[in-house]
Amino acid sequence: MWPLLPTFLTFFQYTVALETTPRVTMAPSEEFNLHIPDSRIEDFASLLSASKIGSETWYNKHNNKDFGTTRNWLAEAKDAWLELDWRKQEDRINSFPNFNVTINDVDAGPTNIHFVGLYSKRSDALPLLFLHGWPGSFLEFLPLLDILKSKYTPETLPYHVIVPSLPNYGLSGGPIDIELTLEIAARLMNELMITLGFDSGYVAQGGDIGSFLARILSANHPQCKAFHINMLAPSSQDELLTTVNITEDEAQHVQRMLNFSATGSSYLLEHGLRPSTIGLVLSSSPLAMLAWIGEKFLEWPDSRYPLSVDTILTMVSFYWYTDTFPRSMYPYRALASAAAANVLFSVATSKEKPFGYSAFPAENILLPKAWAEKAYPNLVFYKRNDKGGHFAALEQPRIFLQNIEEFLAVARPLIGL
């Protein structure tokens, strides 16, 4: 059985084993099991059953992703959703050790942060922080955690693995009296790691929104010693105008990135410029939420290895039951502002700490190796994979883990952890 930390005493003793000077002010983490009330599941089923499938149009009857979700897919997914056993999904979630901890932030105030933790009994275990994005959740990393549990025992696991729900996503809370920002969210994630006793250092990993948070952590928080991401955009308009020193395959990927920016990013503007409207609309109907979010789980993975319908429905169910969607728009405020101003969005990123980047072939956003090396002198790991897409940890967990462990083999000797 994986070690759990249900009490402050156990948690404190565990931290002493990690550090010679433990943080005596840290808050206890509380173990819990997810259980959506029966009444909410019944309400969901009633809403879904009564939801109307829109009438057939020239656009929604075509199997063309340029038009978005098709009517046929939505109708079939609705039927499958009515049959989905949510309790079975809960059992899977609860098969991992889930915790809540309260983080006190100067701006956000007391904030509940949820996380899944796999803890090693090794004194030299390296703390790893995995950060999801939108429309994902900590569920993206469950296949990875399964592999780690089968590959290692608590006695041999080389890492302490922390997989949180981002602030205002899933089972984590967030402020409603101030606007949450990426910088505040990153600060909460850093404080989580400090609270868990990892103030001597950790490595951050992220994709999508999580990639921005990992980069901000690298720049703003000394406890983050190295970072790895699987989504990286150009930092300069000039890079988009040259194909010098990039391969033919990379040039084709860059063109696809430009096409995505022109035709596939309208959701970003809606999220960032009208977060209230889209949040209220999708919170009123599970079928509307499925059409909006399901589109991304259909389009963004590697089409050669599509996600199962049950996987997509589980991800959207989690958003519905936790009221994630209307709370999760804040990262897009800055993204949409940059897009509206026709400038590339960027965040503070360390140019000194060891940096790793894994490129996946179906990811919409790619930085060719030559561009990455020019922009980031601290790039110590760059790998192009032959399968996988935007949800790399969910789609190809074994390849994803291999990338992480290869990066750590290079980065760890450089950070002294």
Order of alpha helices (4+ residues) and beta strands (2+ residues): alpha-beta-alpha-alpha-alpha-beta-beta-beta-alpha-beta-alpha-beta-alpha-beta-alpha-alpha-alpha-alpha-alpha-alpha-alpha-beta-alpha-beta-alpha-alpha
